[in-house]
Amino acid sequence: MKEETRRAVAFAAAARITGRARGSIYSYTAGRHTNMSGDSNSFYDYDAQAHISGSNSNLYHYGNQAH
């Protein structure tokens, strides 16, 4: 799985579980934080410079151009 896809899934899952979106997500693989903004259904990944949107288990990553 691509790093930017993993970040998007982790951010969306954490936002849905906690009911709030954090400003960043930490990747142990990359060893650093990535800034993200938005909510669980629509957010922006600043490292990938891509918007991710959708609902429930159907997210679309505009940077990867894939669901």
PyMOL Python script that loads the backbone (N, CA, C, O; Angstrom):
from pymol import cmd

cmd.read_pdbstr("""\
ATOM      1  N   MET A   1       0.856  -1.176   0.000  1.00  0.00           N
ATOM      2  CA  MET A   1       0.000   0.000   0.000  1.00  0.00           C
ATOM      3  C   MET A   1       0.901   1.236   0.000  1.00  0.00           C
ATOM      4  O   MET A   1       1.905   1.291   0.710  1.00  0.00           O
ATOM      5  N   LYS A   2       0.527   2.211  -0.797  1.00  0.00           N
ATOM      6  CA  LYS A   2       1.292   3.464  -0.855  1.00  0.00           C
ATOM      7  C   LYS A   2       1.199   4.211   0.469  1.00  0.00           C
ATOM      8  O   LYS A   2       0.184   4.141   1.163  1.00  0.00           O
ATOM      9  N   GLU A   3       2.266   4.924   0.810  1.00  0.00           N
ATOM     10  CA  GLU A   3       2.315   5.680   2.067  1.00  0.00           C
ATOM     11  C   GLU A   3       1.177   6.693   2.159  1.00  0.00           C
ATOM     12  O   GLU A   3       0.566   6.834   3.218  1.00  0.00           O
ATOM     13  N   GLU A   4       0.879   7.407   1.059  1.00  0.00           N
ATOM     14  CA  GLU A   4      -0.182   8.416   1.102  1.00  0.00           C
ATOM     15  C   GLU A   4      -1.567   7.780   1.275  1.00  0.00           C
ATOM     16  O   GLU A   4      -2.458   8.390   1.867  1.00  0.00           O
ATOM     17  N   THR A   5      -1.749   6.569   0.765  1.00  0.00           N
ATOM     18  CA  THR A   5      -3.010   5.851   0.962  1.00  0.00           C
ATOM     19  C   THR A   5      -3.151   5.420   2.408  1.00  0.00           C
ATOM     20  O   THR A   5      -4.217   5.566   3.006  1.00  0.00           O
ATOM     21  N   ARG A   6      -2.080   4.889   2.968  1.00  0.00           N
ATOM     22  CA  ARG A   6      -2.075   4.466   4.371  1.00  0.00           C
ATOM     23  C   ARG A   6      -2.390   5.645   5.296  1.00  0.00           C
ATOM     24  O   ARG A   6      -3.156   5.507   6.250  1.00  0.00           O
ATOM     25  N   ARG A   7      -1.788   6.809   5.003  1.00  0.00           N
ATOM     26  CA  ARG A   7      -2.055   8.012   5.815  1.00  0.00           C
ATOM     27  C   ARG A   7      -3.521   8.401   5.750  1.00  0.00           C
ATOM     28  O   ARG A   7      -4.129   8.725   6.770  1.00  0.00           O
ATOM     29  N   ALA A   8      -4.088   8.369   4.553  1.00  0.00           N
ATOM     30  CA  ALA A   8      -5.488   8.759   4.367  1.00  0.00           C
ATOM     31  C   ALA A   8      -6.421   7.838   5.146  1.00  0.00           C
ATOM     32  O   ALA A   8      -7.340   8.308   5.815  1.00  0.00           O
ATOM     33  N   VAL A   9      -6.191   6.539   5.062  1.00  0.00           N
ATOM     34  CA  VAL A   9      -7.029   5.584   5.781  1.00  0.00           C
ATOM     35  C   VAL A   9      -6.892   5.780   7.286  1.00  0.00           C
ATOM     36  O   VAL A   9      -7.891   5.771   8.006  1.00  0.00           O
ATOM     37  N   ALA A  10      -5.673   5.955   7.764  1.00  0.00           N
ATOM     38  CA  ALA A  10      -5.439   6.158   9.194  1.00  0.00           C
ATOM     39  C   ALA A  10      -6.098   7.438   9.693  1.00  0.00           C
ATOM     40  O   ALA A  10      -6.707   7.450  10.763  1.00  0.00           O
ATOM     41  N   PHE A  11      -5.977   8.514   8.923  1.00  0.00           N
ATOM     42  CA  PHE A  11      -6.576   9.786   9.328  1.00  0.00           C
ATOM     43  C   PHE A  11      -8.095   9.678   9.387  1.00  0.00           C
ATOM     44  O   PHE A  11      -8.713  10.118  10.357  1.00  0.00           O
ATOM     45  N   ALA A  12      -8.705   9.088   8.343  1.00  0.00           N
ATOM     46  CA  ALA A  12     -10.159   8.948   8.305  1.00  0.00           C
ATOM     47  C   ALA A  12     -10.654   8.059   9.438  1.00  0.00           C
ATOM     48  O   ALA A  12     -11.657   8.376  10.078  1.00  0.00           O
ATOM     49  N   ALA A  13      -9.967   6.956   9.693  1.00  0.00           N
ATOM     50  CA  ALA A  13     -10.376   6.039  10.761  1.00  0.00           C
ATOM     51  C   ALA A  13     -10.262   6.704  12.128  1.00  0.00           C
ATOM     52  O   ALA A  13     -11.176   6.597  12.945  1.00  0.00           O
ATOM     53  N   ALA A  14      -9.154   7.388  12.383  1.00  0.00           N
ATOM     54  CA  ALA A  14      -8.975   8.057  13.672  1.00  0.00           C
ATOM     55  C   ALA A  14     -10.015   9.153  13.873  1.00  0.00           C
ATOM     56  O   ALA A  14     -10.539   9.314  14.975  1.00  0.00           O
ATOM     57  N   ALA A  15     -10.317   9.904  12.824  1.00  0.00           N
ATOM     58  CA  ALA A  15     -11.318  10.975  12.926  1.00  0.00           C
ATOM     59  C   ALA A  15     -12.702  10.410  13.224  1.00  0.00           C
ATOM     60  O   ALA A  15     -13.461  10.995  13.997  1.00  0.00           O
ATOM     61  N   ARG A  16     -13.026   9.294  12.621  1.00  0.00           N
ATOM     62  CA  ARG A  16     -14.339   8.677  12.859  1.00  0.00           C
ATOM     63  C   ARG A  16     -14.432   8.063  14.243  1.00  0.00           C
ATOM     64  O   ARG A  16     -15.469   8.168  14.899  1.00  0.00           O
ATOM     65  N   ILE A  17     -13.366   7.426  14.693  1.00  0.00           N
ATOM     66  CA  ILE A  17     -13.371   6.782  16.009  1.00  0.00           C
ATOM     67  C   ILE A  17     -13.446   7.812  17.129  1.00  0.00           C
ATOM     68  O   ILE A  17     -14.221   7.650  18.071  1.00  0.00           O
ATOM     69  N   THR A  18     -12.646   8.868  17.031  1.00  0.00           N
ATOM     70  CA  THR A  18     -12.585   9.868  18.101  1.00  0.00           C
ATOM     71  C   THR A  18     -13.626  10.966  17.954  1.00  0.00           C
ATOM     72  O   THR A  18     -13.923  11.670  18.919  1.00  0.00           O
ATOM     73  N   GLY A  19     -14.188  11.121  16.753  1.00  0.00           N
ATOM     74  CA  GLY A  19     -15.164  12.189  16.521  1.00  0.00           C
ATOM     75  C   GLY A  19     -14.521  13.539  16.273  1.00  0.00           C
ATOM     76  O   GLY A  19     -15.211  14.558  16.232  1.00  0.00           O
ATOM     77  N   ARG A  20     -13.196  13.559  16.106  1.00  0.00           N
ATOM     78  CA  ARG A  20     -12.500  14.819  15.804  1.00  0.00           C
ATOM     79  C   ARG A  20     -11.272  14.533  14.956  1.00  0.00           C
ATOM     80  O   ARG A  20     -10.652  13.478  15.087  1.00  0.00           O
ATOM     81  N   ALA A  21     -10.929  15.451  14.107  1.00  0.00           N
ATOM     82  CA  ALA A  21      -9.773  15.293  13.228  1.00  0.00           C
ATOM     83  C   ALA A  21      -8.571  15.995  13.837  1.00  0.00           C
ATOM     84  O   ALA A  21      -8.670  17.145  14.264  1.00  0.00           O
ATOM     85  N   ARG A  22      -7.467  15.327  13.878  1.00  0.00           N
ATOM     86  CA  ARG A  22      -6.210  15.907  14.358  1.00  0.00           C
ATOM     87  C   ARG A  22      -5.529  16.680  13.239  1.00  0.00           C
ATOM     88  O   ARG A  22      -5.898  16.541  12.072  1.00  0.00           O
ATOM     89  N   GLY A  23      -4.553  17.481  13.581  1.00  0.00           N
ATOM     90  CA  GLY A  23      -3.840  18.280  12.596  1.00  0.00           C
ATOM     91  C   GLY A  23      -2.760  17.533  11.853  1.00  0.00           C
ATOM     92  O   GLY A  23      -2.269  18.006  10.828  1.00  0.00           O
ATOM     93  N   SER A  24      -2.374  16.346  12.366  1.00  0.00           N
ATOM     94  CA  SER A  24      -1.335  15.580  11.682  1.00  0.00           C
ATOM     95  C   SER A  24      -1.492  14.100  12.006  1.00  0.00           C
ATOM     96  O   SER A  24      -2.216  13.715  12.924  1.00  0.00           O
ATOM     97  N   ILE A  25      -0.802  13.300  11.238  1.00  0.00           N
ATOM     98  CA  ILE A  25      -0.792  11.856  11.459  1.00  0.00           C
ATOM     99  C   ILE A  25       0.669  11.411  11.425  1.00  0.00           C
ATOM    100  O   ILE A  25       1.451  11.890  10.604  1.00  0.00           O
ATOM    101  N   TYR A  26       1.031  10.492  12.320  1.00  0.00           N
ATOM    102  CA  TYR A  26       2.412  10.030  12.391  1.00  0.00           C
ATOM    103  C   TYR A  26       2.562   8.697  11.674  1.00  0.00           C
ATOM    104  O   TYR A  26       1.761   7.784  11.873  1.00  0.00           O
ATOM    105  N   SER A  27       3.584   8.589  10.847  1.00  0.00           N
ATOM    106  CA  SER A  27       3.894   7.347  10.153  1.00  0.00           C
ATOM    107  C   SER A  27       5.167   6.755  10.740  1.00  0.00           C
ATOM    108  O   SER A  27       6.233   7.369  10.678  1.00  0.00           O
ATOM    109  N   TYR A  28       5.053   5.563  11.310  1.00  0.00           N
ATOM    110  CA  TYR A  28       6.245   4.877  11.808  1.00  0.00           C
ATOM    111  C   TYR A  28       7.127   4.422  10.660  1.00  0.00           C
ATOM    112  O   TYR A  28       8.345   4.338  10.815  1.00  0.00           O
ATOM    113  N   THR A  29       6.538   4.127   9.515  1.00  0.00           N
ATOM    114  CA  THR A  29       7.311   3.717   8.342  1.00  0.00           C
ATOM    115  C   THR A  29       8.197   4.864   7.859  1.00  0.00           C
ATOM    116  O   THR A  29       9.386   4.674   7.603  1.00  0.00           O
ATOM    117  N   ALA A  30       7.607   6.061   7.736  1.00  0.00           N
ATOM    118  CA  ALA A  30       8.354   7.227   7.273  1.00  0.00           C
ATOM    119  C   ALA A  30       9.129   7.897   8.407  1.00  0.00           C
ATOM    120  O   ALA A  30      10.102   8.610   8.165  1.00  0.00           O
ATOM    121  N   GLY A  31       8.691   7.663   9.641  1.00  0.00           N
ATOM    122  CA  GLY A  31       9.370   8.253  10.800  1.00  0.00           C
ATOM    123  C   GLY A  31       9.110   9.733  10.972  1.00  0.00           C
ATOM    124  O   GLY A  31       9.973  10.462  11.460  1.00  0.00           O
ATOM    125  N   ARG A  32       7.918  10.191  10.574  1.00  0.00           N
ATOM    126  CA  ARG A  32       7.613  11.621  10.710  1.00  0.00           C
ATOM    127  C   ARG A  32       6.110  11.872  10.681  1.00  0.00           C
ATOM    128  O   ARG A  32       5.319  10.989  10.351  1.00  0.00           O
ATOM    129  N   HIS A  33       5.736  13.107  11.037  1.00  0.00           N
ATOM    130  CA  HIS A  33       4.343  13.554  10.990  1.00  0.00           C
ATOM    131  C   HIS A  33       4.031  14.148   9.623  1.00  0.00           C
ATOM    132  O   HIS A  33       4.908  14.699   8.958  1.00  0.00           O
ATOM    133  N   THR A  34       2.782  14.031   9.217  1.00  0.00           N
ATOM    134  CA  THR A  34       2.277  14.679   8.014  1.00  0.00           C
ATOM    135  C   THR A  34       1.078  15.529   8.404  1.00  0.00           C
ATOM    136  O   THR A  34       0.147  15.032   9.038  1.00  0.00           O
ATOM    137  N   ASN A  35       1.088  16.787   8.039  1.00  0.00           N
ATOM    138  CA  ASN A  35      -0.034  17.673   8.333  1.00  0.00           C
ATOM    139  C   ASN A  35      -1.216  17.337   7.437  1.00  0.00           C
ATOM    140  O   ASN A  35      -1.075  17.105   6.236  1.00  0.00           O
ATOM    141  N   MET A  36      -2.399  17.319   8.073  1.00  0.00           N
ATOM    142  CA  MET A  36      -3.637  17.058   7.357  1.00  0.00           C
ATOM    143  C   MET A  36      -4.709  17.950   7.957  1.00  0.00           C
ATOM    144  O   MET A  36      -4.654  18.284   9.140  1.00  0.00           O
ATOM    145  N   SER A  37      -5.679  18.333   7.145  1.00  0.00           N
ATOM    146  CA  SER A  37      -6.761  19.165   7.664  1.00  0.00           C
ATOM    147  C   SER A  37      -8.079  18.719   7.059  1.00  0.00           C
ATOM    148  O   SER A  37      -8.118  18.162   5.961  1.00  0.00           O
ATOM    149  N   GLY A  38      -9.149  18.968   7.781  1.00  0.00           N
ATOM    150  CA  GLY A  38     -10.484  18.609   7.321  1.00  0.00           C
ATOM    151  C   GLY A  38     -11.181  17.743   8.345  1.00  0.00           C
ATOM    152  O   GLY A  38     -10.878  17.801   9.537  1.00  0.00           O
ATOM    153  N   ASP A  39     -12.125  16.933   7.869  1.00  0.00           N
ATOM    154  CA  ASP A  39     -12.830  16.017   8.762  1.00  0.00           C
ATOM    155  C   ASP A  39     -12.772  14.612   8.170  1.00  0.00           C
ATOM    156  O   ASP A  39     -12.089  14.393   7.169  1.00  0.00           O
ATOM    157  N   SER A  40     -13.472  13.668   8.767  1.00  0.00           N
ATOM    158  CA  SER A  40     -13.358  12.270   8.337  1.00  0.00           C
ATOM    159  C   SER A  40     -13.878  12.013   6.927  1.00  0.00           C
ATOM    160  O   SER A  40     -13.524  11.002   6.321  1.00  0.00           O
ATOM    161  N   ASN A  41     -14.709  12.902   6.393  1.00  0.00           N
ATOM    162  CA  ASN A  41     -15.280  12.707   5.055  1.00  0.00           C
ATOM    163  C   ASN A  41     -14.634  13.542   3.963  1.00  0.00           C
ATOM    164  O   ASN A  41     -14.851  13.286   2.779  1.00  0.00           O
ATOM    165  N   SER A  42     -13.847  14.533   4.343  1.00  0.00           N
ATOM    166  CA  SER A  42     -13.215  15.404   3.364  1.00  0.00           C
ATOM    167  C   SER A  42     -11.994  16.058   4.006  1.00  0.00           C
ATOM    168  O   SER A  42     -12.126  16.867   4.924  1.00  0.00           O
ATOM    169  N   PHE A  43     -10.817  15.708   3.522  1.00  0.00           N
ATOM    170  CA  PHE A  43      -9.612  16.257   4.127  1.00  0.00           C
ATOM    171  C   PHE A  43      -8.506  16.408   3.093  1.00  0.00           C
ATOM    172  O   PHE A  43      -8.626  15.942   1.960  1.00  0.00           O
ATOM    173  N   TYR A  44      -7.424  17.070   3.505  1.00  0.00           N
ATOM    174  CA  TYR A  44      -6.326  17.388   2.608  1.00  0.00           C
ATOM    175  C   TYR A  44      -5.027  16.889   3.214  1.00  0.00           C
ATOM    176  O   TYR A  44      -4.747  17.134   4.387  1.00  0.00           O
ATOM    177  N   ASP A  45      -4.236  16.190   2.417  1.00  0.00           N
ATOM    178  CA  ASP A  45      -2.918  15.690   2.814  1.00  0.00           C
ATOM    179  C   ASP A  45      -1.890  16.655   2.232  1.00  0.00           C
ATOM    180  O   ASP A  45      -1.739  16.742   1.014  1.00  0.00           O
ATOM    181  N   TYR A  46      -1.181  17.381   3.102  1.00  0.00           N
ATOM    182  CA  TYR A  46      -0.242  18.400   2.642  1.00  0.00           C
ATOM    183  C   TYR A  46       1.013  17.814   2.013  1.00  0.00           C
ATOM    184  O   TYR A  46       1.583  18.430   1.112  1.00  0.00           O
ATOM    185  N   ASP A  47       1.464  16.643   2.460  1.00  0.00           N
ATOM    186  CA  ASP A  47       2.649  16.028   1.842  1.00  0.00           C
ATOM    187  C   ASP A  47       2.340  15.524   0.438  1.00  0.00           C
ATOM    188  O   ASP A  47       3.133  15.721  -0.482  1.00  0.00           O
ATOM    189  N   ALA A  48       1.201  14.880   0.272  1.00  0.00           N
ATOM    190  CA  ALA A  48       0.812  14.371  -1.047  1.00  0.00           C
ATOM    191  C   ALA A  48       0.216  15.471  -1.916  1.00  0.00           C
ATOM    192  O   ALA A  48       0.033  15.286  -3.119  1.00  0.00           O
ATOM    193  N   GLN A  49      -0.088  16.617  -1.305  1.00  0.00           N
ATOM    194  CA  GLN A  49      -0.747  17.734  -1.981  1.00  0.00           C
ATOM    195  C   GLN A  49      -1.999  17.233  -2.693  1.00  0.00           C
ATOM    196  O   GLN A  49      -2.215  17.486  -3.879  1.00  0.00           O
ATOM    197  N   ALA A  50      -2.826  16.503  -1.914  1.00  0.00           N
ATOM    198  CA  ALA A  50      -4.012  15.892  -2.499  1.00  0.00           C
ATOM    199  C   ALA A  50      -5.202  15.964  -1.558  1.00  0.00           C
ATOM    200  O   ALA A  50      -5.059  15.923  -0.336  1.00  0.00           O
ATOM    201  N   HIS A  51      -6.360  16.071  -2.149  1.00  0.00           N
ATOM    202  CA  HIS A  51      -7.635  16.079  -1.434  1.00  0.00           C
ATOM    203  C   HIS A  51      -8.157  14.641  -1.396  1.00  0.00           C
ATOM    204  O   HIS A  51      -8.005  13.892  -2.361  1.00  0.00           O
ATOM    205  N   ILE A  52      -8.767  14.266  -0.282  1.00  0.00           N
ATOM    206  CA  ILE A  52      -9.387  12.952  -0.136  1.00  0.00           C
ATOM    207  C   ILE A  52     -10.806  13.189   0.347  1.00  0.00           C
ATOM    208  O   ILE A  52     -11.020  13.951   1.291  1.00  0.00           O
ATOM    209  N   SER A  53     -11.773  12.551  -0.285  1.00  0.00           N
ATOM    210  CA  SER A  53     -13.158  12.735   0.147  1.00  0.00           C
ATOM    211  C   SER A  53     -13.951  11.450  -0.059  1.00  0.00           C
ATOM    212  O   SER A  53     -13.540  10.553  -0.794  1.00  0.00           O
ATOM    213  N   GLY A  54     -15.078  11.390   0.600  1.00  0.00           N
ATOM    214  CA  GLY A  54     -15.958  10.242   0.508  1.00  0.00           C
ATOM    215  C   GLY A  54     -16.723  10.060   1.801  1.00  0.00           C
ATOM    216  O   GLY A  54     -16.744  10.948   2.654  1.00  0.00           O
ATOM    217  N   SER A  55     -17.352   8.901   1.941  1.00  0.00           N
ATOM    218  CA  SER A  55     -18.087   8.621   3.161  1.00  0.00           C
ATOM    219  C   SER A  55     -17.958   7.141   3.503  1.00  0.00           C
ATOM    220  O   SER A  55     -17.789   6.294   2.626  1.00  0.00           O
ATOM    221  N   ASN A  56     -18.042   6.857   4.781  1.00  0.00           N
ATOM    222  CA  ASN A  56     -17.913   5.494   5.299  1.00  0.00           C
ATOM    223  C   ASN A  56     -16.670   4.803   4.745  1.00  0.00           C
ATOM    224  O   ASN A  56     -15.563   5.305   4.940  1.00  0.00           O
ATOM    225  N   SER A  57     -16.813   3.686   4.073  1.00  0.00           N
ATOM    226  CA  SER A  57     -15.642   2.954   3.577  1.00  0.00           C
ATOM    227  C   SER A  57     -15.302   3.297   2.134  1.00  0.00           C
ATOM    228  O   SER A  57     -14.483   2.613   1.520  1.00  0.00           O
ATOM    229  N   ASN A  58     -15.907   4.330   1.583  1.00  0.00           N
ATOM    230  CA  ASN A  58     -15.697   4.703   0.196  1.00  0.00           C
ATOM    231  C   ASN A  58     -14.984   6.051   0.118  1.00  0.00           C
ATOM    232  O   ASN A  58     -15.635   7.091   0.020  1.00  0.00           O
ATOM    233  N   LEU A  59     -13.659   6.039   0.160  1.00  0.00           N
ATOM    234  CA  LEU A  59     -12.862   7.255   0.057  1.00  0.00           C
ATOM    235  C   LEU A  59     -12.239   7.333  -1.337  1.00  0.00           C
ATOM    236  O   LEU A  59     -11.854   6.315  -1.913  1.00  0.00           O
ATOM    237  N   TYR A  60     -12.145   8.548  -1.867  1.00  0.00           N
ATOM    238  CA  TYR A  60     -11.456   8.756  -3.137  1.00  0.00           C
ATOM    239  C   TYR A  60     -10.250   9.640  -2.892  1.00  0.00           C
ATOM    240  O   TYR A  60     -10.381  10.732  -2.338  1.00  0.00           O
ATOM    241  N   HIS A  61      -9.075   9.178  -3.301  1.00  0.00           N
ATOM    242  CA  HIS A  61      -7.821   9.914  -3.135  1.00  0.00           C
ATOM    243  C   HIS A  61      -7.499  10.577  -4.470  1.00  0.00           C
ATOM    244  O   HIS A  61      -7.137   9.898  -5.430  1.00  0.00           O
ATOM    245  N   TYR A  62      -7.629  11.888  -4.533  1.00  0.00           N
ATOM    246  CA  TYR A  62      -7.433  12.608  -5.789  1.00  0.00           C
ATOM    247  C   TYR A  62      -5.968  12.587  -6.242  1.00  0.00           C
ATOM    248  O   TYR A  62      -5.697  12.722  -7.435  1.00  0.00           O
ATOM    249  N   GLY A  63      -5.044  12.425  -5.336  1.00  0.00           N
ATOM    250  CA  GLY A  63      -3.635  12.322  -5.717  1.00  0.00           C
ATOM    251  C   GLY A  63      -3.324  11.006  -6.394  1.00  0.00           C
ATOM    252  O   GLY A  63      -2.577  10.972  -7.372  1.00  0.00           O
ATOM    253  N   ASN A  64      -3.887   9.923  -5.887  1.00  0.00           N
ATOM    254  CA  ASN A  64      -3.695   8.589  -6.477  1.00  0.00           C
ATOM    255  C   ASN A  64      -4.705   8.326  -7.592  1.00  0.00           C
ATOM    256  O   ASN A  64      -4.546   7.384  -8.369  1.00  0.00           O
ATOM    257  N   GLN A  65      -5.722   9.144  -7.669  1.00  0.00           N
ATOM    258  CA  GLN A  65      -6.820   8.991  -8.624  1.00  0.00           C
ATOM    259  C   GLN A  65      -7.445   7.602  -8.501  1.00  0.00           C
ATOM    260  O   GLN A  65      -7.643   6.895  -9.489  1.00  0.00           O
ATOM    261  N   ALA A  66      -7.751   7.235  -7.245  1.00  0.00           N
ATOM    262  CA  ALA A  66      -8.315   5.907  -7.003  1.00  0.00           C
ATOM    263  C   ALA A  66      -9.143   5.911  -5.720  1.00  0.00           C
ATOM    264  O   ALA A  66      -8.937   6.729  -4.824  1.00  0.00           O
ATOM    265  N   HIS A  67     -10.086   4.969  -5.662  1.00  0.00           N
ATOM    266  CA  HIS A  67     -10.865   4.742  -4.443  1.00  0.00           C
ATOM    267  C   HIS A  67     -10.070   3.863  -3.510  1.00  0.00           C
ATOM    268  O   HIS A  67     -10.537   3.542  -2.417  1.00  0.00           O
TER     269      HIS A  67
END
""", "prot")
cmd.dss("prot")
cmd.show_as("cartoon", "prot")
cmd.util.cbc("prot")
cmd.orient("prot")
